[in-house]
Amino acid sequence: MIDENKLAQLDSEQLQEISELEARIGVTLVAYDNMAGLDETPPPPSPS
């Protein structure tokens, strides 16, 4: 099964509305790029 990525492109007004919502409900919403770093080799494990 292939997962479908859903991306949002928000304008400044939408970002402002999200910021106001965060302040109103006391949370911080976090967004990340799940495609970032796919071409990079993962770092080696840290020594124990």
BAFI-3210 file (N, C-alpha, C; in Angstrom, 3 decimals, decimal comma, padded with zeros to 6 digits):
// residues 48
n [1|2|3|4|5|6|7|8|9|10|11|12|13|14|15|16|17|18|19|20|21|22|23|24|25|26|27|28|29|30|31|32|33|34|35|36|37|38|39|40|41|42|43|44|45|46|47|48]
n.u [000,848|000,583|001,358|-000,308|000,928|-000,062|-000,021|000,112|-000,171|000,211|-001,023|-000,047|-002,180|-003,584|-001,601|-001,454|-003,996|-003,724|-001,726|-003,136|-005,090|-003,464|-002,565|-005,000|-005,866|-003,718|-001,544|001,223|001,480|003,121|004,864|006,345|008,694|008,258|009,673|012,178|015,642|015,683|017,488|019,836|022,475|021,931|023,068|025,886|025,513|025,698|028,565|028,565]
n.v [-001,180|002,203|005,184|008,278|011,488|014,519|017,846|021,166|024,433|027,420|030,741|034,062|035,106|032,813|031,590|033,457|033,140|030,544|030,956|032,601|030,794|028,888|030,447|030,934|028,368|027,474|025,915|024,677|024,234|021,951|021,684|019,701|018,704|015,836|014,755|015,741|015,224|012,638|011,860|011,801|010,219|008,453|009,575|008,080|005,725|007,018|006,674|004,392]
n.w [000,000|-000,834|000,747|000,671|000,230|001,621|000,991|002,183|001,050|002,354|002,608|003,776|005,259|006,041|007,596|009,668|010,798|011,775|013,691|015,484|016,327|017,601|019,793|021,051|021,878|023,270|022,311|020,304|016,981|014,876|011,888|009,372|006,850|005,332|003,293|003,318|003,421|002,403|000,492|001,793|003,631|006,593|009,854|011,554|014,279|017,635|019,759|022,520]
ca.u [000,000|001,355|000,774|-000,427|001,341|-000,937|000,747|-000,632|000,562|-000,567|-000,627|000,221|-003,431|-003,856|-000,617|-001,865|-005,138|-003,198|-001,047|-004,175|-005,689|-002,486|-002,599|-006,303|-006,022|-002,533|-000,694|002,060|001,365|004,413|004,825|007,664|008,765|008,594|010,519|013,509|016,686|015,581|018,666|021,009|022,820|021,691|024,309|026,244|025,059|026,664|029,226|027,992]
ca.v [000,000|003,441|006,311|009,508|012,699|015,667|019,040|022,421|025,658|028,430|032,133|034,754|035,239|031,510|031,398|034,313|032,486|029,407|031,525|033,039|029,577|028,349|031,276|030,774|027,070|027,208|024,860|025,028|023,238|021,738|021,122|019,288|018,206|014,420|014,374|016,309|014,318|011,284|011,562|011,857|009,037|008,724|009,680|006,841|005,731|007,612|005,643|004,217]
ca.w [000,000|-000,924|001,481|-000,110|000,931|001,433|001,279|002,246|000,749|003,065|002,400|005,040|006,026|006,653|008,652|010,778|011,439|012,534|014,869|016,423|016,877|018,547|020,999|021,697|022,535|024,078|021,754|019,175|015,922|014,243|010,542|008,916|005,482|005,448|002,169|003,543|003,850|001,878|-000,308|002,663|004,393|008,017|010,629|012,248|015,689|018,555|020,596|023,862]
c.u [000,894|000,620|000,747|000,000|000,372|-000,185|-000,158|000,303|-000,280|-000,071|-000,492|-001,036|-003,760|-002,868|-000,958|-003,040|-004,688|-002,506|-002,049|-004,851|-004,752|-002,548|-003,895|-006,410|-004,769|-001,668|000,218|001,937|002,700|004,196|006,234|007,563|009,195|009,435|011,951|014,471|016,605|016,801|019,941|021,222|022,587|023,021|024,616|025,744|026,139|027,279|028,627|029,041]
c.v [001,244|004,535|007,526|010,690|013,811|016,900|020,257|023,561|026,797|029,820|032,815|034,915|033,920|031,227|032,235|033,696|031,299|029,901|031,968|031,848|028,951|029,123|031,046|029,453|026,636|026,052|025,446|023,904|023,159|021,110|020,733|018,763|016,753|013,916|014,876|015,220|012,918|010,891|011,534|010,529|009,346|008,794|008,346|006,893|006,326|006,516|005,589|004,310]
c.w [000,000|-000,165|000,574|000,745|000,606|001,891|001,284|001,880|001,289|002,745|003,766|005,889|006,731|007,786|009,879|011,531|012,276|013,797|015,921|017,083|017,909|019,866|021,768|022,451|023,297|023,594|020,679|018,157|015,197|012,879|010,152|007,492|005,554|004,284|002,355|003,987|003,298|001,059|000,524|003,358|005,867|008,773|011,304|013,693|016,588|019,427|021,985|024,925]
res [m|i|d|e|n|k|l|a|q|l|d|s|e|q|l|q|e|i|s|e|l|e|a|r|i|g|v|t|l|v|a|y|d|n|m|a|g|l|d|e|t|p|p|p|p|s|p|s]
***
